[in-house]
Amino acid sequence: MDSIWGLIALACGLYCMAGYWKMIKKGEIFQSVLLPKEVNLKKCKDTKAYIKEAAPKVMILGIVVTLWGICDLTCTSLGVDNMAIFWGTFVIVMVVLVWFGITTGKLRKKYFS
């Protein structure tokens, strides 16, 4: 049961990476991660340009969160209880999340307002 957060992080990271592939392969905006429900996708000024700018950000978030989940699961399975590893990886993920929120917010204003 100690590995629940690692499993959640792993699932979230893989979900983001699947969203990236959906954006790249199908040309559809991955709304569940990028935009609030109330945003109408039909009001996007340039869907292709939005996807081109947003997709790499989704992939970066997916990779970082997936690696965090793998790190947590590895530490749990090996019995490593090092708070420096936990806080170091936690800070990295939080920095990426803040960066993701700021940059995708700017994209939302650029393409949906």
Accessible surface in RSA format (square Angstrom, percent):
REM  Atomic radii and reference values for relative SASA: ProtOr
REM  Chains: A
REM  Algorithm: Lee & Richards
REM  Probe-radius: 1.40
REM  Slices: 20
REM RES _ NUM      All-atoms   Total-Side   Main-Chain    Non-polar    All polar
REM                ABS   REL    ABS   REL    ABS   REL    ABS   REL    ABS   REL
RES MET A   1   195.04 101.0 142.49  94.3  52.55 125.1 123.72 105.2  71.31  94.5
RES ASP A   2   122.81  86.0 101.68 101.2  21.13  50.0  25.50  60.0  97.31  97.0
RES SER A   3    28.75  24.3  28.43  37.9   0.33   0.8   7.42  15.8  21.33  29.9
RES ILE A   4    67.31  38.3  66.20  49.3   1.11   2.7  66.91  48.2   0.40   1.1
RES TRP A   5   178.42  71.6 174.63  84.5   3.80   8.9 150.78  80.4  27.65  44.9
RES GLY A   6     0.32   0.4   0.00   N/A   0.32   0.4   0.32   0.9   0.00   0.0
RES LEU A   7    90.90  50.6  86.65  62.0   4.25  10.7  86.95  61.1   3.96  10.7
RES ILE A   8    76.47  43.5  73.43  54.7   3.04   7.3  76.37  55.0   0.10   0.3
RES ALA A   9     7.82   7.2   4.05   6.2   3.78   8.6   7.73  10.9   0.10   0.3
RES LEU A  10    41.74  23.2  41.74  29.9   0.00   0.0  41.74  29.3   0.00   0.0
RES ALA A  11    60.48  55.6  50.15  77.4  10.32  23.5  55.98  78.8   4.50  11.9
RES CYS A  12    63.22  47.8  59.78  66.7   3.44   8.1  18.15  46.0  45.08  48.6
RES GLY A  13     0.00   0.0   0.00   N/A   0.00   0.0   0.00   0.0   0.00   0.0
RES LEU A  14    91.05  50.7  86.65  62.0   4.39  11.0  86.96  61.1   4.09  11.0
RES TYR A  15   113.22  52.9 107.79  61.3   5.43  14.1  89.81  67.5  23.40  28.9
RES CYS A  16     9.62   7.3   9.62  10.7   0.00   0.0   0.00   0.0   9.62  10.4
RES MET A  17    37.09  19.2  37.09  24.5   0.00   0.0  22.93  19.5  14.16  18.8
RES ALA A  18    60.17  55.3  47.96  74.0  12.21  27.8  54.33  76.5   5.85  15.5
RES GLY A  19     1.52   1.9   0.00   N/A   1.52   1.9   1.13   3.1   0.39   0.9
RES TYR A  20    41.27  19.3  41.27  23.5   0.00   0.0   3.92   2.9  37.36  46.1
RES TRP A  21   123.53  49.6 122.88  59.5   0.65   1.5 107.99  57.6  15.54  25.2
RES LYS A  22    78.16  38.1  72.20  44.3   5.96  14.2  33.96  30.6  44.20  47.1
RES MET A  23     1.08   0.6   0.00   0.0   1.08   2.6   0.00   0.0   1.08   1.4
RES ILE A  24    79.47  45.2  55.34  41.2  24.12  58.1  57.22  41.2  22.25  60.4
RES LYS A  25   153.05  74.7 118.60  72.8  34.45  82.0  69.39  62.5  83.67  89.1
RES LYS A  26   147.36  71.9 116.04  71.2  31.32  74.6  69.18  62.3  78.18  83.3
RES GLY A  27    39.89  49.2   0.00   N/A  39.89  49.2  23.59  64.7  16.30  36.5
RES GLU A  28    80.03  45.9  75.70  57.3   4.34  10.3  33.84  65.5  46.19  37.7
RES ILE A  29    12.17   6.9   3.75   2.8   8.43  20.3   3.75   2.7   8.43  22.9
RES PHE A  30    12.23   6.1  12.21   7.6   0.02   0.0  12.23   7.4   0.00   0.0
RES GLN A  31    46.04  25.7  42.99  31.4   3.05   7.3  18.39  39.1  27.65  21.0
RES SER A  32    81.38  68.8  38.24  51.0  43.14  99.4  47.75 101.7  33.63  47.1
RES VAL A  33    41.69  27.4  17.76  16.1  23.92  57.6  22.85  19.8  18.84  51.1
RES LEU A  34     4.59   2.6   0.00   0.0   4.59  11.5   0.23   0.2   4.37  11.8
RES LEU A  35    11.05   6.2   0.00   0.0  11.05  27.8   2.39   1.7   8.66  23.3
RES PRO A  36    50.16  36.6  36.76  33.5  13.40  48.7  49.60  41.0   0.56   3.5
RES LYS A  37   197.89  96.5 173.70 106.6  24.18  57.6 119.11 107.2  78.78  83.9
RES GLU A  38   145.99  83.8 110.49  83.6  35.50  84.5  70.42 136.2  75.57  61.7
RES VAL A  39    27.64  18.2  18.90  17.1   8.73  21.0  23.78  20.7   3.86  10.5
RES ASN A  40    70.59  48.7  59.89  57.9  10.70  25.8  23.28  56.0  47.31  45.7
RES LEU A  41    64.91  36.2  55.67  39.8   9.24  23.2  55.81  39.2   9.11  24.5
RES LYS A  42   189.47  92.4 154.70  94.9  34.77  82.8 106.68  96.0  82.79  88.2
RES LYS A  43   145.45  71.0 128.14  78.6  17.31  41.2  77.98  70.2  67.47  71.9
RES CYS A  44    17.75  13.4   0.29   0.3  17.46  41.0   0.29   0.7  17.46  18.8
RES LYS A  45   134.16  65.5  94.77  58.1  39.39  93.8  72.74  65.5  61.43  65.4
RES ASP A  46    68.78  48.2  62.96  62.7   5.82  13.8  21.50  50.6  47.27  47.1
RES THR A  47    54.25  38.6  49.45  50.1   4.79  11.4  30.26  40.7  23.98  36.3
RES LYS A  48   176.59  86.1 169.02 103.7   7.57  18.0 114.08 102.7  62.51  66.6
RES ALA A  49    29.17  26.8  24.28  37.5   4.90  11.1  28.71  40.4   0.46   1.2
RES TYR A  50     0.00   0.0   0.00   0.0   0.00   0.0   0.00   0.0   0.00   0.0
RES ILE A  51    12.65   7.2  12.65   9.4   0.00   0.0  12.65   9.1   0.00   0.0
RES LYS A  52   163.08  79.6 149.21  91.6  13.87  33.0  98.37  88.5  64.71  68.9
RES GLU A  53    57.07  32.8  50.78  38.4   6.28  15.0  30.65  59.3  26.42  21.6
RES ALA A  54     0.00   0.0   0.00   0.0   0.00   0.0   0.00   0.0   0.00   0.0
RES ALA A  55     0.40   0.4   0.40   0.6   0.00   0.0   0.40   0.6   0.00   0.0
RES PRO A  56    65.73  47.9  62.35  56.8   3.38  12.3  65.57  54.1   0.16   1.0
RES LYS A  57    43.33  21.1  43.33  26.6   0.00   0.0   7.00   6.3  36.33  38.7
RES VAL A  58     0.00   0.0   0.00   0.0   0.00   0.0   0.00   0.0   0.00   0.0
RES MET A  59    36.40  18.8  36.40  24.1   0.00   0.0  36.40  30.9   0.00   0.0
RES ILE A  60    78.95  44.9  78.03  58.1   0.92   2.2  78.95  56.9   0.00   0.0
RES LEU A  61     9.97   5.6   9.97   7.1   0.00   0.0   9.97   7.0   0.00   0.0
RES GLY A  62     0.00   0.0   0.00   N/A   0.00   0.0   0.00   0.0   0.00   0.0
RES ILE A  63    75.93  43.2  74.85  55.8   1.08   2.6  75.89  54.7   0.04   0.1
RES VAL A  64    29.01  19.1  26.60  24.1   2.41   5.8  27.58  24.0   1.43   3.9
RES VAL A  65    14.88   9.8  14.88  13.5   0.00   0.0  14.88  12.9   0.00   0.0
RES THR A  66    11.57   8.2  11.57  11.7   0.00   0.0  11.57  15.5   0.00   0.0
RES LEU A  67   104.71  58.3 101.28  72.5   3.43   8.6 101.60  71.4   3.11   8.4
RES TRP A  68    55.66  22.3  51.79  25.1   3.86   9.1  51.56  27.5   4.09   6.6
RES GLY A  69     0.00   0.0   0.00   N/A   0.00   0.0   0.00   0.0   0.00   0.0
RES ILE A  70    81.40  46.3  80.60  60.0   0.80   1.9  81.27  58.5   0.13   0.3
RES CYS A  71    37.67  28.5  31.69  35.3   5.97  14.0  17.48  44.3  20.19  21.8
RES ASP A  72    40.15  28.1  35.75  35.6   4.40  10.4  11.52  27.1  28.63  28.6
RES LEU A  73    40.14  22.4  37.26  26.7   2.88   7.2  37.62  26.4   2.52   6.8
RES THR A  74    62.18  44.2  58.45  59.3   3.73   8.9  46.54  62.5  15.64  23.6
RES CYS A  75    23.81  18.0  23.50  26.2   0.31   0.7  11.30  28.6  12.52  13.5
RES THR A  76    49.34  35.1  29.28  29.7  20.07  47.8  26.43  35.5  22.91  34.6
RES SER A  77    92.23  77.9  52.32  69.8  39.91  91.9  51.31 109.3  40.92  57.3
RES LEU A  78   130.23  72.5  98.33  70.3  31.90  80.2 102.92  72.3  27.32  73.5
RES GLY A  79    63.03  77.7   0.00   N/A  63.03  77.7  35.59  97.7  27.44  61.5
RES VAL A  80    64.94  42.7  48.15  43.6  16.79  40.5  53.08  46.1  11.86  32.2
RES ASP A  81   133.95  93.8 103.24 102.8  30.71  72.6  33.56  79.0 100.39 100.1
RES ASN A  82    72.39  49.9  59.79  57.8  12.60  30.3  13.49  32.5  58.90  56.9
RES MET A  83   109.88  56.9 106.44  70.4   3.44   8.2  86.47  73.5  23.41  31.0
RES ALA A  84    75.18  69.1  55.38  85.5  19.79  45.0  64.94  91.4  10.24  27.1
RES ILE A  85    65.69  37.4  58.81  43.8   6.88  16.6  65.49  47.2   0.20   0.5
RES PHE A  86    79.56  39.8  75.03  46.5   4.53  11.8  79.21  48.0   0.35   1.0
RES TRP A  87   127.99  51.4 127.60  61.8   0.39   0.9 117.20  62.5  10.80  17.5
RES GLY A  88    35.16  43.4   0.00   N/A  35.16  43.4  33.09  90.8   2.07   4.6
RES THR A  89    30.80  21.9  30.18  30.6   0.62   1.5  27.52  37.0   3.28   5.0
RES PHE A  90    59.93  30.0  59.93  37.1   0.00   0.0  59.93  36.3   0.00   0.0
RES VAL A  91    82.83  54.5  81.92  74.2   0.90   2.2  82.83  72.0   0.00   0.0
RES ILE A  92   102.85  58.5 100.30  74.7   2.55   6.1 102.75  74.0   0.09   0.3
RES VAL A  93     4.02   2.6   3.98   3.6   0.04   0.1   3.98   3.5   0.04   0.1
RES MET A  94    67.57  35.0  67.32  44.6   0.25   0.6  40.92  34.8  26.65  35.3
RES VAL A  95    94.72  62.3  90.78  82.2   3.94   9.5  93.74  81.5   0.98   2.7
RES VAL A  96    21.65  14.2  20.99  19.0   0.65   1.6  21.65  18.8   0.00   0.0
RES LEU A  97    71.01  39.5  64.45  46.1   6.56  16.5  64.74  45.5   6.28  16.9
RES VAL A  98    92.59  60.9  85.91  77.8   6.68  16.1  92.09  80.0   0.50   1.4
RES TRP A  99    87.72  35.2  82.95  40.1   4.78  11.2  67.93  36.2  19.79  32.1
RES PHE A 100    14.35   7.2  14.35   8.9   0.00   0.0  14.35   8.7   0.00   0.0
RES GLY A 101    41.35  51.0   0.00   N/A  41.35  51.0  31.17  85.5  10.18  22.8
RES ILE A 102    96.50  54.9  88.23  65.7   8.27  19.9  94.60  68.1   1.89   5.1
RES THR A 103    28.08  20.0  26.11  26.5   1.97   4.7  26.90  36.1   1.18   1.8
RES THR A 104     6.69   4.8   6.69   6.8   0.00   0.0   0.00   0.0   6.69  10.1
RES GLY A 105    11.77  14.5   0.00   N/A  11.77  14.5  11.66  32.0   0.11   0.2
RES LYS A 106   138.17  67.4 131.64  80.8   6.53  15.6  82.66  74.4  55.51  59.1
RES LEU A 107     9.61   5.4   9.49   6.8   0.12   0.3   9.61   6.8   0.00   0.0
RES ARG A 108    78.92  33.1  78.36  39.9   0.56   1.3  10.33  14.1  68.58  41.6
RES LYS A 109   146.91  71.7 141.10  86.6   5.82  13.8  86.07  77.5  60.84  64.8
RES LYS A 110   117.27  57.2  99.66  61.1  17.61  41.9  78.51  70.7  38.76  41.3
RES TYR A 111    15.09   7.0  15.09   8.6   0.00   0.0   9.79   7.4   5.30   6.5
RES PHE A 112    30.31  15.2   5.85   3.6  24.46  63.6   6.99   4.2  23.32  66.7
RES SER A 113    96.48  81.5  51.63  68.9  44.85 103.3  72.02 153.4  24.46  34.3
END  Absolute sums over single chains surface
CHAIN  1 A     7263.2       6137.0       1126.2       5001.9       2261.3
END  Absolute sums over all chains
TOTAL          7263.2       6137.0       1126.2       5001.9       2261.3
